[in-house]
Amino acid sequence: MAEKFTQTLTRNDLPAFLRKLADACEFAPEYDFPDCTKAKKIRLAIKDEYGQLTVKLKVSAYADECELCGNCECESKSTEGLPPYSRLKKRMATSFKVIFKSLHQNSIPPEEAVHDFITDSRLMTKYPGNGDQLYAEYNKLTDTLEEAWQQNNLQKFHETVDALNHMKTECHHNFK
């Protein structure tokens, strides 16, 4: 759930506000300020309106409860106990983007992103009607990806990520 915060400041008050924002990202915030410690996304807009600065802050929570628990009875769970397909795909897009960018900038992707992508990939292939023909091949690539990661074989990991990207493009072209 996103939390919004709006405040009007003078230009002289802006540095103190930004320090307060930095503190809210690091520690528990004061009562009148949004909690940014576990934010997934923070949007900050500052507009000068006739000498007054309007500051708008929007903080999106890192993950809602339903994504984290496996045994809730909430409406957002599908009947098979799987998370909604659209949420799963958004999570996969985010983790894959981080992995892909890291590799193409010659750096090692974050372990959490790799773990989440592999876990979500295994879940994705349990949904019927979304490219079932490619699931067996996709699962093999996911296994290869996990194996390469565990063996610290970044060359093979990189090649597998590129193969997954190609397969994703093909699948989305044919099934979306």
ChimeraX commands (.cxc) that place a marker at each C-alpha (Angstrom):
marker #1 position 0.00,0.00,0.00 radius 0.5
marker #1 position 1.37,3.42,-0.93 radius 0.5
marker #1 position 1.61,6.15,1.64 radius 0.5
marker #1 position 1.46,9.78,0.49 radius 0.5
marker #1 position 2.89,12.83,2.18 radius 0.5
marker #1 position 2.63,16.46,1.05 radius 0.5
marker #1 position 4.21,19.50,2.65 radius 0.5
marker #1 position 4.81,23.12,1.72 radius 0.5
marker #1 position 8.26,24.47,2.61 radius 0.5
marker #1 position 10.49,27.42,2.07 radius 0.5
marker #1 position 13.68,26.88,0.13 radius 0.5
marker #1 position 15.63,27.22,3.41 radius 0.5
marker #1 position 13.62,24.35,4.98 radius 0.5
marker #1 position 14.37,21.93,2.14 radius 0.5
marker #1 position 17.76,20.64,3.42 radius 0.5
marker #1 position 16.22,19.78,6.81 radius 0.5
marker #1 position 13.36,17.97,5.06 radius 0.5
marker #1 position 15.81,15.94,2.96 radius 0.5
marker #1 position 17.78,15.01,6.10 radius 0.5
marker #1 position 14.51,13.92,7.70 radius 0.5
marker #1 position 13.80,11.78,4.62 radius 0.5
marker #1 position 17.25,10.20,4.83 radius 0.5
marker #1 position 16.65,9.38,8.51 radius 0.5
marker #1 position 13.25,7.85,7.65 radius 0.5
marker #1 position 15.00,5.56,5.16 radius 0.5
marker #1 position 17.52,4.43,7.75 radius 0.5
marker #1 position 15.60,4.43,11.05 radius 0.5
marker #1 position 12.02,4.32,12.28 radius 0.5
marker #1 position 10.50,7.67,11.30 radius 0.5
marker #1 position 8.87,10.30,13.45 radius 0.5
marker #1 position 5.11,9.99,13.84 radius 0.5
marker #1 position 4.29,12.52,11.11 radius 0.5
marker #1 position 6.55,11.10,8.42 radius 0.5
marker #1 position 6.16,7.97,6.24 radius 0.5
marker #1 position 8.19,4.87,7.08 radius 0.5
marker #1 position 10.74,4.41,4.31 radius 0.5
marker #1 position 12.81,1.67,5.95 radius 0.5
marker #1 position 11.28,-1.13,3.85 radius 0.5
marker #1 position 10.15,0.89,0.87 radius 0.5
marker #1 position 10.14,-0.70,-2.54 radius 0.5
marker #1 position 9.74,2.61,-4.31 radius 0.5
marker #1 position 10.05,6.22,-3.17 radius 0.5
marker #1 position 8.85,9.04,-5.37 radius 0.5
marker #1 position 9.84,12.56,-4.47 radius 0.5
marker #1 position 8.57,15.60,-6.34 radius 0.5
marker #1 position 9.57,19.15,-5.44 radius 0.5
marker #1 position 7.94,22.07,-7.23 radius 0.5
marker #1 position 8.66,25.75,-6.81 radius 0.5
marker #1 position 5.32,27.53,-6.75 radius 0.5
marker #1 position 5.85,31.28,-6.40 radius 0.5
marker #1 position 8.63,30.97,-3.87 radius 0.5
marker #1 position 7.02,28.16,-1.89 radius 0.5
marker #1 position 8.17,24.59,-2.42 radius 0.5
marker #1 position 5.52,21.91,-2.58 radius 0.5
marker #1 position 7.06,18.59,-1.63 radius 0.5
marker #1 position 5.19,15.41,-2.50 radius 0.5
marker #1 position 6.46,12.08,-1.26 radius 0.5
marker #1 position 4.97,8.71,-2.17 radius 0.5
marker #1 position 6.29,5.59,-0.46 radius 0.5
marker #1 position 5.30,2.14,-1.70 radius 0.5
marker #1 position 5.66,-0.76,0.73 radius 0.5
marker #1 position 8.29,-3.34,-0.12 radius 0.5
marker #1 position 5.94,-6.32,-0.13 radius 0.5
marker #1 position 2.44,-6.75,1.13 radius 0.5
marker #1 position 1.50,-9.46,3.57 radius 0.5
marker #1 position -0.14,-11.67,0.94 radius 0.5
marker #1 position 3.05,-11.97,-1.07 radius 0.5
marker #1 position 4.98,-13.08,1.99 radius 0.5
marker #1 position 2.67,-15.60,3.59 radius 0.5
marker #1 position 1.86,-18.93,2.07 radius 0.5
marker #1 position -1.13,-19.84,4.16 radius 0.5
marker #1 position -3.44,-16.84,4.19 radius 0.5
marker #1 position -7.07,-17.07,3.17 radius 0.5
marker #1 position -7.24,-13.66,1.53 radius 0.5
marker #1 position -8.98,-12.98,-1.75 radius 0.5
marker #1 position -5.76,-12.28,-3.65 radius 0.5
marker #1 position -4.73,-15.93,-3.51 radius 0.5
marker #1 position -5.89,-18.04,-6.42 radius 0.5
marker #1 position -7.84,-21.22,-5.81 radius 0.5
marker #1 position -4.73,-23.39,-6.31 radius 0.5
marker #1 position -2.90,-21.56,-3.51 radius 0.5
marker #1 position -0.69,-19.70,-5.98 radius 0.5
marker #1 position -0.24,-15.93,-5.96 radius 0.5
marker #1 position -2.10,-14.02,-8.68 radius 0.5
marker #1 position -0.33,-14.49,-12.02 radius 0.5
marker #1 position -0.06,-10.75,-12.64 radius 0.5
marker #1 position 1.74,-10.20,-9.32 radius 0.5
marker #1 position 4.07,-13.08,-10.00 radius 0.5
marker #1 position 4.94,-11.71,-13.45 radius 0.5
marker #1 position 5.64,-8.24,-12.00 radius 0.5
marker #1 position 7.99,-9.72,-9.41 radius 0.5
marker #1 position 9.72,-11.78,-12.09 radius 0.5
marker #1 position 10.10,-8.75,-14.35 radius 0.5
marker #1 position 11.71,-6.79,-11.52 radius 0.5
marker #1 position 14.16,-9.50,-10.45 radius 0.5
marker #1 position 15.06,-10.43,-14.04 radius 0.5
marker #1 position 15.69,-6.79,-14.93 radius 0.5
marker #1 position 18.12,-6.45,-12.01 radius 0.5
marker #1 position 19.91,-9.68,-12.98 radius 0.5
marker #1 position 20.09,-8.76,-16.67 radius 0.5
marker #1 position 21.38,-5.23,-16.00 radius 0.5
marker #1 position 23.97,-6.43,-13.50 radius 0.5
marker #1 position 25.39,-9.01,-15.88 radius 0.5
marker #1 position 25.55,-6.59,-18.78 radius 0.5
marker #1 position 27.37,-4.09,-16.57 radius 0.5
marker #1 position 29.91,-6.81,-15.72 radius 0.5
marker #1 position 28.85,-7.12,-12.10 radius 0.5
marker #1 position 27.42,-9.96,-10.05 radius 0.5
marker #1 position 23.66,-9.72,-9.53 radius 0.5
marker #1 position 22.29,-9.63,-5.97 radius 0.5
marker #1 position 21.76,-13.12,-4.56 radius 0.5
marker #1 position 18.24,-12.22,-3.41 radius 0.5
marker #1 position 17.22,-11.25,-6.96 radius 0.5
marker #1 position 18.58,-14.54,-8.34 radius 0.5
marker #1 position 16.87,-16.59,-5.64 radius 0.5
marker #1 position 13.55,-14.79,-6.11 radius 0.5
marker #1 position 13.69,-15.15,-9.88 radius 0.5
marker #1 position 14.39,-18.89,-9.71 radius 0.5
marker #1 position 11.64,-19.44,-7.12 radius 0.5
marker #1 position 9.13,-17.40,-9.13 radius 0.5
marker #1 position 10.14,-19.16,-12.36 radius 0.5
marker #1 position 9.27,-22.50,-10.79 radius 0.5
marker #1 position 5.90,-21.10,-9.68 radius 0.5
marker #1 position 5.15,-19.56,-13.08 radius 0.5
marker #1 position 5.24,-22.90,-14.86 radius 0.5
marker #1 position 2.43,-24.17,-12.62 radius 0.5
marker #1 position -0.09,-21.81,-14.25 radius 0.5
marker #1 position -1.96,-23.47,-17.12 radius 0.5
marker #1 position -2.67,-21.65,-20.36 radius 0.5
marker #1 position 0.26,-19.26,-20.38 radius 0.5
marker #1 position 2.69,-20.90,-22.79 radius 0.5
marker #1 position 2.49,-24.47,-21.50 radius 0.5
marker #1 position 4.33,-25.71,-24.61 radius 0.5
marker #1 position 7.48,-23.91,-23.50 radius 0.5
marker #1 position 7.34,-24.83,-19.79 radius 0.5
marker #1 position 9.54,-27.95,-20.06 radius 0.5
marker #1 position 12.28,-26.04,-21.90 radius 0.5
marker #1 position 11.89,-23.09,-19.51 radius 0.5
marker #1 position 12.24,-25.40,-16.49 radius 0.5
marker #1 position 15.46,-26.86,-17.97 radius 0.5
marker #1 position 16.86,-23.35,-18.43 radius 0.5
marker #1 position 15.86,-22.49,-14.85 radius 0.5
marker #1 position 17.68,-25.61,-13.60 radius 0.5
marker #1 position 20.75,-24.65,-15.65 radius 0.5
marker #1 position 20.59,-21.11,-14.26 radius 0.5
marker #1 position 20.40,-22.34,-10.68 radius 0.5
marker #1 position 23.23,-24.82,-11.23 radius 0.5
marker #1 position 25.47,-22.16,-12.80 radius 0.5
marker #1 position 24.75,-19.79,-9.90 radius 0.5
marker #1 position 25.53,-22.42,-7.26 radius 0.5
marker #1 position 28.80,-23.30,-9.04 radius 0.5
marker #1 position 29.75,-19.61,-9.38 radius 0.5
marker #1 position 30.02,-20.14,-13.14 radius 0.5
marker #1 position 29.17,-16.60,-14.22 radius 0.5
marker #1 position 29.87,-17.30,-17.89 radius 0.5
marker #1 position 27.28,-20.08,-18.00 radius 0.5
marker #1 position 24.95,-18.02,-15.80 radius 0.5
marker #1 position 25.21,-15.10,-18.24 radius 0.5
marker #1 position 24.58,-17.34,-21.25 radius 0.5
marker #1 position 21.53,-18.86,-19.56 radius 0.5
marker #1 position 20.13,-15.44,-18.68 radius 0.5
marker #1 position 20.49,-14.44,-22.33 radius 0.5
marker #1 position 18.73,-17.67,-23.39 radius 0.5
marker #1 position 15.92,-16.98,-20.89 radius 0.5
marker #1 position 15.60,-13.45,-22.22 radius 0.5
marker #1 position 15.28,-14.79,-25.77 radius 0.5
marker #1 position 12.68,-17.34,-24.65 radius 0.5
marker #1 position 10.76,-14.66,-22.73 radius 0.5
marker #1 position 10.64,-12.46,-25.84 radius 0.5
marker #1 position 9.44,-15.37,-27.97 radius 0.5
marker #1 position 6.81,-16.43,-25.43 radius 0.5
marker #1 position 5.46,-12.92,-24.91 radius 0.5
marker #1 position 5.30,-12.42,-28.66 radius 0.5
marker #1 position 3.31,-15.62,-29.19 radius 0.5
marker #1 position 1.13,-15.76,-26.08 radius 0.5
marker #1 position 0.42,-12.18,-24.98 radius 0.5
marker link #1:1,2 radius 0.2
marker link #1:2,3 radius 0.2
marker link #1:3,4 radius 0.2
marker link #1:4,5 radius 0.2
marker link #1:5,6 radius 0.2
marker link #1:6,7 radius 0.2
marker link #1:7,8 radius 0.2
marker link #1:8,9 radius 0.2
marker link #1:9,10 radius 0.2
marker link #1:10,11 radius 0.2
marker link #1:11,12 radius 0.2
marker link #1:12,13 radius 0.2
marker link #1:13,14 radius 0.2
marker link #1:14,15 radius 0.2
marker link #1:15,16 radius 0.2
marker link #1:16,17 radius 0.2
marker link #1:17,18 radius 0.2
marker link #1:18,19 radius 0.2
marker link #1:19,20 radius 0.2
marker link #1:20,21 radius 0.2
marker link #1:21,22 radius 0.2
marker link #1:22,23 radius 0.2
marker link #1:23,24 radius 0.2
marker link #1:24,25 radius 0.2
marker link #1:25,26 radius 0.2
marker link #1:26,27 radius 0.2
marker link #1:27,28 radius 0.2
marker link #1:28,29 radius 0.2
marker link #1:29,30 radius 0.2
marker link #1:30,31 radius 0.2
marker link #1:31,32 radius 0.2
marker link #1:32,33 radius 0.2
marker link #1:33,34 radius 0.2
marker link #1:34,35 radius 0.2
marker link #1:35,36 radius 0.2
marker link #1:36,37 radius 0.2
marker link #1:37,38 radius 0.2
marker link #1:38,39 radius 0.2
marker link #1:39,40 radius 0.2
marker link #1:40,41 radius 0.2
marker link #1:41,42 radius 0.2
marker link #1:42,43 radius 0.2
marker link #1:43,44 radius 0.2
marker link #1:44,45 radius 0.2
marker link #1:45,46 radius 0.2
marker link #1:46,47 radius 0.2
marker link #1:47,48 radius 0.2
marker link #1:48,49 radius 0.2
marker link #1:49,50 radius 0.2
marker link #1:50,51 radius 0.2
marker link #1:51,52 radius 0.2
marker link #1:52,53 radius 0.2
marker link #1:53,54 radius 0.2
marker link #1:54,55 radius 0.2
marker link #1:55,56 radius 0.2
marker link #1:56,57 radius 0.2
marker link #1:57,58 radius 0.2
marker link #1:58,59 radius 0.2
marker link #1:59,60 radius 0.2
marker link #1:60,61 radius 0.2
marker link #1:61,62 radius 0.2
marker link #1:62,63 radius 0.2
marker link #1:63,64 radius 0.2
marker link #1:64,65 radius 0.2
marker link #1:65,66 radius 0.2
marker link #1:66,67 radius 0.2
marker link #1:67,68 radius 0.2
marker link #1:68,69 radius 0.2
marker link #1:69,70 radius 0.2
marker link #1:70,71 radius 0.2
marker link #1:71,72 radius 0.2
marker link #1:72,73 radius 0.2
marker link #1:73,74 radius 0.2
marker link #1:74,75 radius 0.2
marker link #1:75,76 radius 0.2
marker link #1:76,77 radius 0.2
marker link #1:77,78 radius 0.2
marker link #1:78,79 radius 0.2
marker link #1:79,80 radius 0.2
marker link #1:80,81 radius 0.2
marker link #1:81,82 radius 0.2
marker link #1:82,83 radius 0.2
marker link #1:83,84 radius 0.2
marker link #1:84,85 radius 0.2
marker link #1:85,86 radius 0.2
marker link #1:86,87 radius 0.2
marker link #1:87,88 radius 0.2
marker link #1:88,89 radius 0.2
marker link #1:89,90 radius 0.2
marker link #1:90,91 radius 0.2
marker link #1:91,92 radius 0.2
marker link #1:92,93 radius 0.2
marker link #1:93,94 radius 0.2
marker link #1:94,95 radius 0.2
marker link #1:95,96 radius 0.2
marker link #1:96,97 radius 0.2
marker link #1:97,98 radius 0.2
marker link #1:98,99 radius 0.2
marker link #1:99,100 radius 0.2
marker link #1:100,101 radius 0.2
marker link #1:101,102 radius 0.2
marker link #1:102,103 radius 0.2
marker link #1:103,104 radius 0.2
marker link #1:104,105 radius 0.2
marker link #1:105,106 radius 0.2
marker link #1:106,107 radius 0.2
marker link #1:107,108 radius 0.2
marker link #1:108,109 radius 0.2
marker link #1:109,110 radius 0.2
marker link #1:110,111 radius 0.2
marker link #1:111,112 radius 0.2
marker link #1:112,113 radius 0.2
marker link #1:113,114 radius 0.2
marker link #1:114,115 radius 0.2
marker link #1:115,116 radius 0.2
marker link #1:116,117 radius 0.2
marker link #1:117,118 radius 0.2
marker link #1:118,119 radius 0.2
marker link #1:119,120 radius 0.2
marker link #1:120,121 radius 0.2
marker link #1:121,122 radius 0.2
marker link #1:122,123 radius 0.2
marker link #1:123,124 radius 0.2
marker link #1:124,125 radius 0.2
marker link #1:125,126 radius 0.2
marker link #1:126,127 radius 0.2
marker link #1:127,128 radius 0.2
marker link #1:128,129 radius 0.2
marker link #1:129,130 radius 0.2
marker link #1:130,131 radius 0.2
marker link #1:131,132 radius 0.2
marker link #1:132,133 radius 0.2
marker link #1:133,134 radius 0.2
marker link #1:134,135 radius 0.2
marker link #1:135,136 radius 0.2
marker link #1:136,137 radius 0.2
marker link #1:137,138 radius 0.2
marker link #1:138,139 radius 0.2
marker link #1:139,140 radius 0.2
marker link #1:140,141 radius 0.2
marker link #1:141,142 radius 0.2
marker link #1:142,143 radius 0.2
marker link #1:143,144 radius 0.2
marker link #1:144,145 radius 0.2
marker link #1:145,146 radius 0.2
marker link #1:146,147 radius 0.2
marker link #1:147,148 radius 0.2
marker link #1:148,149 radius 0.2
marker link #1:149,150 radius 0.2
marker link #1:150,151 radius 0.2
marker link #1:151,152 radius 0.2
marker link #1:152,153 radius 0.2
marker link #1:153,154 radius 0.2
marker link #1:154,155 radius 0.2
marker link #1:155,156 radius 0.2
marker link #1:156,157 radius 0.2
marker link #1:157,158 radius 0.2
marker link #1:158,159 radius 0.2
marker link #1:159,160 radius 0.2
marker link #1:160,161 radius 0.2
marker link #1:161,162 radius 0.2
marker link #1:162,163 radius 0.2
marker link #1:163,164 radius 0.2
marker link #1:164,165 radius 0.2
marker link #1:165,166 radius 0.2
marker link #1:166,167 radius 0.2
marker link #1:167,168 radius 0.2
marker link #1:168,169 radius 0.2
marker link #1:169,170 radius 0.2
marker link #1:170,171 radius 0.2
marker link #1:171,172 radius 0.2
marker link #1:172,173 radius 0.2
marker link #1:173,174 radius 0.2
marker link #1:174,175 radius 0.2
marker link #1:175,176 radius 0.2
view
